[in-house]
Amino acid sequence: MTARLVPYDSLNALQRQQVEAIEVHKEQIRFSGDIHGALHTLLSKPGPGVKGFALLVEDVPVAFLLLKRPPVLPTWADEHSATLHALQVDHRAQGKGYGKACLQALPYVARQAFPEIKGLELSVDADNASAIALYAKFGWVDSGEAYRGRIGYERRMGLIF
């Protein structure tokens, strides 16, 4: 089975419809949002600061994520990084390693999309222990900082290239 992380812009019409059908479990929406919110962020004000990526398995999208850079880089992020947002694996495809596949492919695609970056950052809910453990397994380091986010305290994690 072949999995590859590709830019949203490279998807055909059918694949874009399949991305729109990605659904996460209800309890995950508070952490990642839903696909409609992620696509709105990507498509409502197109520009160089936001790029979307889909994980294709046998050419079918099973996951989606966003990367941000200035002018839409969050205030908590370093200006030399890109930030990860809205990582979503379709609930029908969860438990098959697709979140891990996204994180493995992410440094390469991020550098292709934004050659000037020196690393990646993300903000994760402090109570989302499974996500924090997954990110740490792939080399993301907790900055030790917690701040008040939209639904509680958030931890900032980074991956330096």
N, C-alpha and C positions, 0 to 999 in steps of 0.2 A: 504494500500500500504506500503510495507516494503522497507526502504532505509537503506543501510549499506555501510560504508566506509571500503574497503578491500585492502590489499596489491596487487599491480600489479602482483607480482610473483604468487599469488594464483589463478589468472584468467585462465580459460581454453582457448583453441585456438579460439573458436568462440567469447568469450568475448574480447580477445585481438584484434580481427578484428573489433569488435564493438567500442572499444576504438579508433582505428585508424580512424574511421568514425566520431568522435566527431568534430563538427565545431562550432566556435563561430561567432557572427556577425562581419562583416568586421571592424566596428569601434572599436571593443574590441580587435582586434589582436595587436594593438600597446601597449596595457596594459598587456595582458596575453600571447602573442605569439600564435602560433597555435599548434595543437596536434603533428604535425610532429617534430617541434622543441623540444617540451617537451619530446617526446619519444626518440629523438636522444640524448638528455642530459642523459636520464635514461639508454639507451641501448648501446651507443657507447663506453663507458668506464665503464663497470660494476664494482661496488665496494661498500664498506660499507658507503660511504659518500652521496649517493643519493638513495632515495627510492620513488617509485611511488605508488599512491593510486587511486582507481576508486570508485566512488559512484555507487553502484548497486541499481536499483529499479526493483523489481521483477526479479532479476538476470541479468538485462540488464544495462551496463554502460551508465550513463547519464552525468557524470562529471569526471574530472581527476585533480590531483595535484601532485606536487613534494615537498619533504622535503629534505633539505641538512644539512650535518654536515661536520666536517673536514674529509678529506683534501680539500673539495670543498666549505666550508662555505665562504660566501662573506666577504670581508674585513670589512664591516660596522657592522657585526654581533658580538654579544658576544659569546665567545668560549663555554659557557655553555648552549647555546640554539640551536635549530634547526630552519631553515628558510623555510618559505613557498614560493613556486614559482609556476607559470603557472596554477593557479586555473582557470579551464575552465568548464563551464556548456554548454552542447550542445544547440545550438540555438533553436532546436525543443522542448527542455525541460525547457527552461527558463520561469521564472514567476511562478514556481510551488514550490518554497522553497528549491530547491536542493542545491543552494549555501549556504543557512542557514544550511541545513543538514550537509554539509561538515564541516562547521565551528563548529557546535555542536559536531560532532564526532571527530574532529581533535585532541584535547588535549589527549584523551584516546589513539588513534592509534599512536600518536607521542611518547607517553611514552612507549607504547608497542614496538615500533620500536627502540627507543633510550632511554632506562631506565635512563641513566645518565643525561639527560637534565633537566634544571630548568625552561624552558619556551620556547616560540616560538617567532619568530620575522618575520617581513615582510617589504618589501619596496613597497610603493604604489605611483603612480604618484600623485603629489600634486593637479592636476586638476581633478582627478577621485573622485569627491565628493561622488558619490553613493557607491563606494567601501569603502571609508574611513568611511562613516556613518554605513555601514553594519558591518565592523570590530569592530567599537566602540560599536555597539549594543551587540556584543558578548564578550565584556570585553577587547578588545585590546586597548592599551593606546598609544597615539601619543607621541613620545619622545620630540617633539618640534623642532627636528632637520630637516633641509632640506638640501639636497645636490644635486649636478648636476648628473643626471642619464643619461641613453642612449637617452631618448626622451624629457627630461626636468627635472624639479626639482622633487625630490622624498621625501616622508615623511617616516620615520622609525616608525613602530608601534610594540608593544610587548605585549605578554600575559604571565604573570608569573604564575607558578603553585603553 
